[in-house]
Amino acid sequence: MESTLRQLAAYAAVARAASFTAAAAQLHVSQSSLSRAVADLERQLGAQLLERDTRNVRLTAAGVETLRIAEQIVNAHRSGMKELERFLLGESGTVAVATLPSVAAVLLPQVISAFRRQRPQVTMQIMDGLEQSVLGRVLSGDADFAITTGEPSGQLEHRPLVRDRFVAVLPQDHPLTGRPVVSWEDLAREPFLAVGRDSSVRRLTDAAFAQVDARAAPAAEAGNVATVGGLVAAGLGVSAMPALVLPLLGTGPVVHRPLVAPVVDRRLDIALRTRRPLPLAAQRFLETLEELRAQRCDLPPGVTWA
């Protein structure tokens, strides 16, 4: 059977209205074209669906069952087309963002909240990880874009987003807490607690120590910043973290002070695949992010819009 959606919609309109004239007016078609569509449907099904006389249209038993099925198909088509329209307008679908844990936990929530107030039918997928895995998610196509550190490449386009200043992280009773600022050389003289080598934080702290020609061999190293925070709180040493990371250090008593000589910022960019169009929902998310930046929405202390 090759019944068309047009035929099913025509029959459903006639059956509901119990009138060819009323159904034709409702569908804005001629009565003759409507009659042909219903007749074609009856011929294809090999069953009489309507009993007609000069005034009335009544459904046969086959007509009642055909109406039930026709309405299911027509309603499903209408619903599917509305869903497709929402997707094409960026009003539905999924936005997949790859990002660093500190961005996922501290920066993104307010953006997602603002975005979902406007587009509640869009689902967010957050893929948090370290720098290389985050960039790999974008290159593989698993993520629409990333918010991360790293340098532009031929495969990825970077758009500056925020700058995240490094601060000294100190035990509560450490002598350096009495200073308004701390230098990298000051930290190099203390037992230094480092994050793992595959972290962007480690790469930037190593570069800062090299810039002042200071040797800061880690007294301990941990893969998780919360673990480093716990070690600092226990008085086992000092550390350096971007300001955006501070909420992830845990609940232990630590003190932080601005780091100087030099001032070091971690630059966080939006990273996208070069010459690859974004799904419209992802474009709408980035527009929301740009609106928040244009409004200079509040950021945590030590974090500034780029």
C-alpha positions in Angstrom: 0.0 0.0 0.0 1.3 3.4 -1.0 -1.0 5.7 0.9 0.4 9.2 1.1 0.4 11.5 4.1 -1.8 13.9 2.0 -4.4 11.2 1.5 -4.4 10.3 5.2 -4.7 13.9 6.3 -7.5 14.5 3.8 -9.4 11.4 5.0 -9.0 12.3 8.7 -10.3 15.8 8.0 -13.4 14.5 6.2 -14.0 11.8 8.8 -13.7 14.3 11.7 -15.9 16.9 10.1 -18.4 14.3 8.7 -18.5 16.6 5.6 -16.5 17.1 2.5 -17.5 20.7 2.3 -16.4 21.6 5.8 -13.1 19.6 5.5 -12.3 21.3 2.2 -12.8 24.7 3.8 -10.6 23.7 6.8 -7.8 22.5 4.6 -8.2 25.3 2.0 -8.5 22.9 -0.9 -11.2 22.2 -3.4 -13.9 19.7 -2.6 -13.1 17.8 -5.8 -9.4 17.3 -4.9 -10.4 16.2 -1.4 -12.9 13.7 -2.8 -10.2 12.3 -5.2 -7.7 11.9 -2.3 -10.2 9.9 -0.3 -11.3 7.8 -3.2 -7.6 7.0 -4.0 -7.1 6.0 -0.4 -10.1 3.7 -0.5 -8.9 2.1 -3.8 -5.4 1.5 -2.4 -6.8 0.0 0.9 -9.4 -2.0 -1.0 -12.1 -1.0 1.5 -14.9 1.4 1.7 -14.2 4.0 4.4 -17.2 6.3 4.1 -20.9 5.9 3.3 -22.0 9.0 1.5 -25.4 10.5 0.5 -26.3 14.0 -0.5 -26.2 15.3 3.1 -24.3 13.0 5.3 -20.9 11.2 5.6 -20.8 8.2 7.9 -17.8 6.0 8.7 -17.8 2.3 8.0 -16.1 -0.1 10.5 -13.0 0.0 8.2 -13.3 3.8 8.2 -13.3 4.0 12.0 -10.1 2.0 12.3 -8.5 3.9 9.4 -9.3 7.2 11.1 -7.5 6.0 14.3 -4.4 5.0 12.3 -4.5 8.0 10.1 -4.6 10.4 13.1 -1.7 8.6 14.7 0.4 9.0 11.5 -0.6 12.6 10.8 0.0 13.6 14.5 3.3 11.9 14.6 4.4 13.6 11.4 3.2 17.0 12.7 5.1 16.4 16.0 8.2 15.3 14.2 8.3 18.3 11.9 7.9 20.6 14.9 10.7 18.9 16.6 12.9 19.2 13.5 12.0 22.9 13.2 13.1 23.4 16.8 16.3 21.6 16.1 17.0 23.7 13.0 16.3 26.9 14.9 18.7 25.8 17.7 15.8 25.4 20.2 16.4 21.6 20.8 19.1 19.0 20.5 22.3 18.6 22.5 25.3 20.9 23.1 28.4 19.0 23.9 31.1 21.0 25.6 34.6 19.7 26.5 36.3 21.6 29.2 38.6 21.6 32.2 37.1 20.6 35.6 37.5 24.1 37.0 35.6 25.7 34.1 32.9 23.0 34.3 32.4 23.5 38.0 32.8 27.3 38.4 32.4 29.2 35.1 29.9 27.1 33.1 27.0 26.8 35.6 25.9 30.5 35.2 26.2 30.3 31.4 24.2 27.0 31.3 21.5 28.5 33.6 21.1 31.6 31.3 21.1 29.5 28.2 18.5 27.0 29.4 16.2 29.8 30.6 15.9 30.7 26.9 16.1 27.2 25.5 14.9 24.6 28.0 14.6 21.8 25.5 18.3 21.8 24.7 20.3 19.2 26.6 23.8 20.0 27.8 26.6 17.4 27.8 29.7 18.4 29.8 32.9 16.4 29.1 35.5 17.5 31.7 39.1 16.4 31.6 42.7 17.6 31.3 43.9 19.8 28.4 44.9 17.2 25.9 41.8 15.0 26.4 39.6 18.1 26.1 41.2 19.1 22.8 41.0 15.5 21.6 37.2 15.5 22.2 36.8 18.4 19.8 39.1 17.0 17.2 37.3 13.7 17.2 33.9 15.4 16.9 32.7 14.1 20.3 32.4 17.7 21.5 31.0 20.7 19.5 33.7 23.0 21.0 36.0 23.3 24.1 36.8 25.8 26.7 40.4 25.1 27.6 44.0 26.2 27.5 46.4 25.4 24.7 47.7 27.0 21.6 45.9 27.4 18.2 46.8 24.8 15.6 45.9 24.1 12.0 43.0 22.0 13.1 41.6 24.2 15.9 40.6 27.8 16.0 40.9 29.6 19.4 38.9 32.5 20.6 40.1 34.1 23.9 37.5 34.0 26.6 38.9 34.7 30.1 42.1 35.2 31.9 42.7 33.3 35.2 45.4 34.7 37.5 47.7 32.4 39.4 47.7 32.7 43.2 49.9 31.2 46.0 48.1 28.6 48.0 49.4 28.5 51.6 48.7 26.6 54.8 46.7 28.8 57.2 49.6 29.5 59.6 52.4 29.8 57.0 54.7 32.9 57.4 53.9 34.0 53.8 50.3 34.6 54.7 51.4 37.8 56.4 52.4 39.3 53.0 49.9 41.1 50.7 51.5 39.4 47.6 53.9 36.5 47.2 56.6 36.0 44.5 57.4 32.9 42.6 60.9 33.0 44.1 59.3 32.9 47.6 57.4 29.8 46.6 60.5 28.1 45.2 62.1 28.3 48.7 59.3 26.3 50.2 58.3 22.6 49.8 56.2 22.8 46.6 53.2 20.6 46.1 52.5 20.1 42.4 49.7 18.7 40.2 50.5 16.0 37.6 52.6 16.7 34.5 49.6 16.2 32.2 47.8 19.2 33.7 47.9 22.7 32.2 48.4 24.0 35.7 51.7 22.1 36.0 52.9 23.3 32.6 52.3 26.9 33.5 53.8 26.7 37.0 56.9 25.0 35.6 57.2 27.8 33.0 56.8 30.5 35.7 59.6 29.0 37.9 61.8 28.7 34.8 61.2 32.4 34.0 62.7 33.5 37.3 65.4 30.8 37.1 64.2 29.1 40.2 64.3 25.4 40.8 61.2 24.1 42.5 61.4 20.3 42.6 58.1 19.1 43.9 58.0 17.8 47.4 54.9 15.9 46.4 52.8 15.5 43.3 49.2 14.6 42.9 46.9 14.2 39.9 43.9 15.9 41.5 43.9 19.6 42.6 41.7 18.6 45.6 44.4 16.3 46.8 47.0 19.1 46.5 44.6 21.3 48.4 44.4 18.7 51.2 48.2 18.4 51.4 48.5 22.2 51.6 45.9 22.4 54.3 47.8 19.7 56.3 50.9 22.0 56.3 53.0 19.8 54.0 53.9 22.6 51.6 52.7 25.4 49.4 51.3 25.4 45.8 50.2 27.7 43.0 46.8 27.5 41.3 44.8 29.6 38.9 42.0 31.5 40.7 39.3 29.5 39.0 40.6 26.3 40.6 40.4 27.5 44.2 36.8 26.3 44.7 37.9 22.8 43.8 40.6 22.6 46.5 38.3 21.2 49.1 37.2 22.4 52.6 40.6 22.4 54.3 42.0 25.7 55.8 44.2 27.3 53.1 45.0 30.9 52.4 45.8 32.3 49.0 47.7 35.4 48.0 48.3 37.1 44.5 51.5 35.8 42.8 53.9 38.4 41.4 57.3 38.7 39.7 55.9 37.6 37.3 52.1 37.9 37.2 51.0 34.7 35.4 47.6 34.3 33.8 46.1 31.1 32.5 44.3 32.0 29.3 41.1 30.0 28.6 39.9 30.0 25.1 36.9 28.7 23.1 38.4 26.1 20.8 36.6 25.0 17.7 37.4 22.8 14.7 38.7 24.9 11.8 36.3 25.4 8.9 33.7 23.1 10.6 30.2 24.5 11.0 28.7 24.3 14.5 25.2 22.8 15.1 22.8 25.7 15.6 22.1 24.8 19.3 25.9 25.1 20.0 26.0 28.4 18.1 23.2 29.7 20.3 25.1 28.6 23.4 28.2 30.5 22.3 26.0 33.6 21.6 24.7 33.4 25.2 28.3 33.2 26.4 29.2 36.3 24.3 26.2 38.1 25.7 27.4 37.5 29.3 30.8 38.7 28.3 29.4 41.8 26.7 27.4 42.5 29.9 30.7 42.0 31.9 28.9 39.5 34.2 30.6 38.9 37.5 33.4 36.4 37.6 35.2 34.9 40.6 38.0 37.0 42.1 41.2 36.8 40.0 39.3 35.9 36.8 38.7 38.5 34.1 37.1 38.5 30.7 39.6 38.4 27.9 
